[in-house]
Amino acid sequence: MVQPAVPVWLARLTTWLEPFESLFGHRAQRGGLRRYVEGLLCDSRRKSMAAMWARVRDPGTYQALQYFLTDAAWSAEALWRQLRAVLPVRSGILILDGTGFPKQGDASVGVSRQYSGTLGKIGNCQVAVTAALWTGVQAWLVGARLYLPTSWLTPGQRSRGRIPARVVFQEKWRQALTLLRQVRASGLTITAVVADAEFGDCTAFRQVLHHLRLPYALGVSSTLTVFQGTPPLQPASARTEPRGGRPRTRPRLPVGVTPIRLRALAEAQPASAWRVVSWRNGTRPPWRARFWRSRVTPAHDWRRRGLAPEVWLLCQRSLHRDETKHFLVDLPATASLRAVVQLAHQRWAIEQQYAELKTELGLDDFVGRFYPGWNRHVALVALAHAFLQAERLRHGPTRLSFPRARAVMTDILTAFHFVTHRQKVKQLLELADFPLRI
């Protein structure tokens, strides 16, 4: 029972954790849940196990906290499902993205030399695929999966990293679609999907989004090929091929109609075709750039003599640098240029969220070696993050920044830490009277 003297925010943290307690088998695990979340919200700069354990109000033993994360019998997937079920917001744009966790050694599960957007190059790191629900004001982490290269799925590496046999290799785009299915199954309404070129370049990924009838805005590489508009197909001819070949049974492209690379298509447009458009990311000041758009049909499906649905190609040029970005945007042909631009730039929220999760809550501070521990740490970080976002929602998110929300909670936990550790207060007072020679 929370005492009346306990600050309101701390009481609400206890209330926030109550729906999750049923996922933990006994009181020791429920205590581990509270301690770990408080540790993530505490004032230590790094959220390593030792640093968090030293700062919580009722730490128990270090071994008990470590056991809770790595060996206790509870499910990170069940925690994700419950978190998605209790989110106070139920609709938004789903941002699918990959993020890297740079590592020094090779002991952490999933570590290998691979490309990381965090590093901007190939480096020694872990990579995770994440899903965030973006409301236009706030982002909520609703799923994450650790990418495991095939080198980590050998019997020896599975044993080393405690990787269950049910975990099989999945490309990142497949992991992203798995997260999408989980989010939709939880009852959250997805109004659109946004992602970068790592996912946008994948034909199968776009096909699934079309099948689900989900609008999207996906970054794509400049080497992707498209047809302008929808090419008119010529029906199959009854005439047989030369030398007695089989009759043609598939439609053909008209003579002279060939796919073109996005880079070449953008470069062929005159300067007068580009329009300056401004857009706003959340509450930030407006951005401006030059844009050109056209209805196009991605050409990869034509390899199997099929045509993909027609979508918008959006090309963006910086006002100050020689840089061009390309997006495929699935919005109606009647959509305005501003609407297409606005959707294409919703992905910026994931970068802000990574900064909050890594800087404020230690998303990338997990130093354990095992697959269950990594998944549990990330799920608990998402739980702590969602609590702070819920507090911002109560106060009005435009009036309370995320760092400020965390600072308030940190001050409360720090005060209660010293209340419950009076010996430390005495030691600090003694240090204040200690003469220093400078």
GUSERO-183113 format. One record per residue (C-alpha): residue in three letters; x, y, z. Coordinates in steps of 0.001 Angstrom, whole numbers, padded with zeros to 6 digits, always signed. Example, Ala and Ser with C-alpha at 12.3 -4.5 7.8 and 13.67 -1.06 7.14 Angstrom:
// GUSERO-183113
Ala+012300-004500+007800Ser+013670-001060+007140
//
This chain:
// GUSERO-183113
Met+000000+000000+000000Val+001497+003346-001032Gln+001700+005758+001894Pro+000223+009251+001477Ala+003663+010819+002046Val+005078+009147-001045Pro+005286+011638-003946Val+002524+011383-006490Trp+004873+010406-009320Leu+006318+007544-007297Ala+002804+006367-006441Arg+001902+006451-010118Leu+005017+004409-010967Thr+003793+001751-008560Thr+000353+001877-010179Trp+001899+001707-013656Leu+003746-001502-012783Glu+000723-003268-011277Pro-000718-004651-014584Phe+002657-006307-015258Glu+003088-008029-011909Ser+000935-010991-012938Leu+003617-011894-015503Phe+006072-012683-012716Gly+005773-015895-010759His+006448-014825-007189Arg+007234-011872-004970Ala+011002-011970-005566Gln+010465-011502-009307Arg+007999-008683-008743Gly+010585-007030-006529Gly+013135-007478-009321Leu+010755-005743-011743Arg+010406-002713-009476Arg+014132-002513-008751Tyr+015175-002777-012365Val+012721-000119-013582Glu+013765+002200-010758Gly+017380+001552-011694Leu+016687+002596-015283Leu+015106+005816-013976Cys+017868+006555-011457Asp+020628+009158-011731Ser+023507+006911-012809Arg+024844+007892-016226Arg+025364+004296-017320Lys+022657+001738-016704Ser+024940-001206-016039Met+023661-003709-013506Ala+026109-002622-010795Ala+025382+001094-011248Met+021623+000591-011057Trp+021820-001765-008082Ala+023779+000844-006117Arg+021106+003518-006644Val+017725+001870-005982Arg+015843+002380-002719Asp+015629-001269-001671Pro+018385-003012-003662Gly+018298-006510-002198Thr+021366-008435-003306Tyr+023263-007852-006524Gln+023057-011558-007348Ala+019251-011462-007007Leu+018956-008573-009479Gln+021274-010322-011931Tyr+019318-013565-011567Phe+016073-011688-012221Leu+017363-010463-015581Thr+019217-013505-016878Asp+017826-016664-015268Ala+014419-016133-013660Ala+011435-017756-015371Trp+009597-014871-017017Ser+008937-013937-020651Ala+010045-010744-022380Glu+007503-011434-025149Ala+004692-011532-022590Leu+005915-008203-021195Trp+005823-006671-024694Arg+002263-007961-025234Gln+001091-006473-021943Leu+002821-003169-022663Arg+001108-002886-026048Ala-002209-003765-024391Val-002021-000965-021793Leu-000612+001855-023922Pro-002761+004950-023345Val-002580+005812-027074Arg-004063+003348-029554Ser-003363+004781-033002Gly-000457+006210-034966Ile+002221+005771-037597Leu+004477+002743-037154Ile+008177+003506-037576Leu+010261+000435-038382Asp+013990+000898-038080Gly+017311-000724-037288Thr+019733+000582-034685Gly+023234-000461-033706Phe+024887-001047-030340Pro+028677-000660-030728Lys+030692-003233-028780Gln+034390-003660-028062Gly+034625-007441-027813Asp+032870-010433-029366Ala+031264-011991-026282Ser+027869-010243-026370Val+025175-012210-028183Gly+024685-011184-031815Val+027900-009159-032060Ser+029689-009222-035407Arg+031211-006865-037927Gln+028142-005470-039674Tyr+026719-002196-040903Ser+025273+000063-038233Gly+023423+003299-038855Thr+024596+004413-035420Leu+028213+004128-036551Gly+027476+005103-040162Lys+029757+002296-041311Ile+030605-001371-040820Gly+031811-001980-037289Asn+031757-004376-034366Cys+028232-004130-032982Gln+024873-005637-032220Val+021935-004604-034428Ala+018268-004582-033454Val+015110-003985-035461Thr+012604-001845-033577Ala+009007-000699-033936Ala+007758+002614-032546Leu+004235+004015-032540Trp+004359+007704-033484Thr+001341+009881-032703Gly+002734+013073-034192Val+003674+014293-030713Gln+005051+011275-028855Ala+006774+008023-029799Trp+006219+004757-027929Leu+008554+001775-028329Val+006278-001202-029037Gly+008680-003940-030116Ala+012310-004897-030693Arg+014134-007931-032045Leu+017857-008635-031932Tyr+019276-009422-035372Leu+021308-012636-035250Pro+023762-013250-038115Thr+023985-016876-039233Ser+027364-017153-037513Trp+025504-016958-034190Leu+023119-019800-035000Thr+025595-022672-034911Pro+025210-025173-032031Gly+028287-023795-030283Gln+027222-020163-030518Arg+023650-020998-029505Ser+024947-022604-026340Arg+027319-019711-025711Gly+024597-017071-026083Arg+021704-019142-024646Ile+019813-018768-027922Pro+016687-021000-027922Ala+016284-023587-030683Arg+013032-021916-031788Val+014961-018777-032807Val+015877-019104-036491Phe+017591-016744-038892Gln+015441-013873-040112Glu+016458-011062-042415Lys+015851-007634-040914Trp+012904-006954-043205Arg+011263-010187-042022Gln+011856-009162-038417Ala+010226-005822-039177Leu+007168-007560-040619Thr+006998-009823-037558Leu+006890-006727-035359Leu+004220-005200-037596Arg+002028-008291-037238Gln+002483-008313-033454Val+001566-004644-033158Arg-001558-005046-035294Ala-002586-008145-033326Ser-002426-006124-030095Gly-005302-003899-031209Leu-003230-000831-032049Thr-004400+000986-035188Ile-001614+001609-037699Thr-002381+004531-039999Ala+000839+004243-042054Val+004285+002638-042029Val+007565+004515-042477Ala+011072+003063-042773Asp+014434+003751-044381Ala+016002+002245-047508Glu+017139-000898-045687Phe+013484-001927-045764Gly+012207+000166-048685Asp+014582-001496-051150Cys+013008-004897-050396Thr+010281-005751-052903Ala+008747-008411-050641Phe+008472-005905-047786Arg+006549-003451-049964Gln+004337-006234-051307Val+003216-007167-047787Leu+002327-003554-047012His+000238-003402-050212His-001445-006682-049263Leu-002299-005241-045836Arg-003498-002013-047486Leu-001261+000081-045283Pro-000091+003453-046605Tyr+003663+003833-046410Ala+006615+006135-046983Leu+009866+004246-047481Gly+013318+005510-048244Val+014839+003793-051284Ser+018221+003680-052976Ser+018947+005764-056047Thr+019698+002573-058010Leu+016142+001247-057711Thr+014409+001010-061116Val+010870+002116-061945Phe+008518+002739-064844Gln+007045+006206-065076Gly+003346+005839-064515Thr+001864+002412-065216Pro+003232+001018-068474Pro+000584-000123-070989Leu+001073-003842-071565Gln+000596-005504-074904Pro-001448-008707-074782Ala+000223-012028-075416Ser+000465-012865-079110Ala-000761-016108-080593Arg+002238-016019-082927Thr+004855-018577-082078Glu+008451-017701-081503Pro+010947-018189-084380Arg+012131-021706-085110Gly+008903-023267-083934Gly+009043-022107-080317Arg+006124-022134-077913Pro+003458-019399-078259Arg+003848-016322-076093Thr+001495-016498-073135Arg+002634-013506-071097Pro+001984-009807-071713Arg+004823-007688-073079Leu+006020-004132-072701Pro+005645-001875-075735Val+008789-001290-077759Gly+010958+001398-076161Val+009405+001142-072683Thr+012143+000228-070214Pro+012667+000795-066507Ile+014857+003671-065398Arg+016953+004207-062280Leu+015716+006754-059783Arg+018945+008729-059931Ala+018683+009106-063715Leu+015008+009998-063517Ala+015622+012747-060963Glu+018603+014156-062853Ala+016530+014379-066055Gln+014060+016811-064481Pro+014531+020524-065210Ala+015057+022962-062351Ser+011580+024384-062948Ala+010029+021026-062028Trp+011338+021193-058455Arg+009287+022996-055805Val+010406+024335-052445Val+008266+022848-049667Ser+008476+023413-045921Trp+007457+020853-043338Arg+007538+020577-039564Asn+008809+017708-037428Gly+006696+017722-034271Thr+007093+021046-032502Arg+010470+021815-034089Pro+011031+024788-036418Pro+010080+024167-040066Trp+012501+022578-042548Arg+012701+023439-046259Ala+013962+021570-049305Arg+013277+021166-053029Phe+011005+018333-054112Trp+009910+016649-057307Arg+007392+013847-057478Ser+005909+011546-060058Arg+003651+008499-060168Val+005778+005436-060842Thr+005592+001643-060878Pro+008526-000201-059239Ala+010054-002471-061878His+011235-005468-059850Asp+007917-007311-060143Trp+008258-007250-063934Arg+010925-009934-063688Arg+008014-012296-063060Arg+005866-010479-065618Gly+003807-008755-062958Leu+003297-005083-062249Ala+003494-003621-058770Pro+000880-001041-057718Glu+001551+002524-058792Val+002937+004788-056041Trp+004469+008219-055623Leu+008176+008702-056214Leu+009325+011635-054086Cys+012787+013100-054728Gln+014281+015603-052293Arg+017211+017966-052862Ser+018834+019987-050123Leu+018843+023760-050503His+022464+023927-049380Arg+024149+020630-050303Asp+024430+018513-053417Glu+022363+015707-051945Thr+019300+013875-053255Lys+017066+011506-051304His+014426+009210-052767Phe+011198+007862-051272Leu+008389+005623-052457Val+005146+006851-050907Asp+001907+004901-051132Leu-000752+007589-050953Pro-003651+008196-053365Ala-002919+009873-056687Thr-004979+012818-055436Ala-002687+013434-052429Ser-001068+016868-052334Leu+002684+017336-052531Arg+002693+018653-048969Ala+000908+015526-047702Val+003426+013277-049470Val+006348+015259-048054Gln+004894+015265-044548Leu+004461+011476-044457Ala+007936+010863-045873His+009459+012843-043010Gln+007705+011182-040087Arg+010649+008832-039609Trp+012662+011584-037887Ala+010892+010680-034626Ile+012793+007401-034338Glu+016121+009241-034174Gln+014795+011371-031326Gln+013522+008269-029569Tyr+016852+006443-029883Ala+018546+009461-028320Glu+016102+009359-025398Leu+016303+005617-024932Lys+020089+005454-025136Thr+021032+008672-023357Glu+018309+008796-020710Leu+017431+005132-020095Gly+020472+003063-021073Leu+019027+001100-023996Asp+022546+000341-025244Asp+024150-000141-021811Phe+023382-003849-021448Val+026695-005675-021073Gly+025395-009211-020554Arg+026297-011999-022952Phe+023026-013877-023215Tyr+020031-013648-025561Pro+017329-013781-022816Gly+019055-011008-020850Trp+019261-008694-023870Asn+015568-009172-024691Arg+014520-008597-021092His+016640-005476-020709Val+015166-003891-023850Ala+011587-004764-022848Leu+012120-003221-019391Val+013637-000091-020956Ala+010502+000203-023119Leu+008365-000186-019979Ala+010240+002606-018178His+010084+004793-021295Ala+006330+004256-021621Phe+005812+005302-017990Leu+007595+008610-018609Gln+005642+009158-021825Ala+002409+008470-019952Glu+003418+011083-017367Arg+004086+013561-020153Leu+000659+012780-021584Arg-000936+013582-018220His+000805+016956-018051Gly+000543+017754-021757Pro+003521+016505-023820Thr+004187+019932-025335Arg+004615+021417-021853Leu+006844+018686-020406Ser+009869+017465-022369Phe+011075+013899-022028Pro+014396+014888-020336Arg+012434+017009-017870Ala+010039+014128-017095Arg+012978+011840-016422Ala+014717+014524-014323Val+011664+014818-012067Met+011537+011056-011560Thr+015284+010902-010995Asp+015114+013604-008307Ile+012357+011697-006526Leu+014249+008396-006612Thr+017496+010065-005538Ala+015799+011685-002551Phe+014271+008400-001464His+017604+006655-001945Phe+019212+008928+000623Val+016210+008666+002945Thr+016640+004907+003001His+020461+005119+003162Arg+021032+007657+005928Gln+024630+006538+006404Lys+025447+007978+002980Val+024024+011347+004006Lys+026269+011298+007065Gln+029280+010474+004898Leu+028496+013347+002529Leu+028212+015794+005438Glu+031556+014621+006770Leu+033139+015151+003371Ala+031772+018704+003289Asp+033809+019490+006441Phe+036958+017814+005151Pro+039770+020386+004583Leu+041093+020374+001012Arg+044534+021526-000116Ile+044396+023086-003602
//
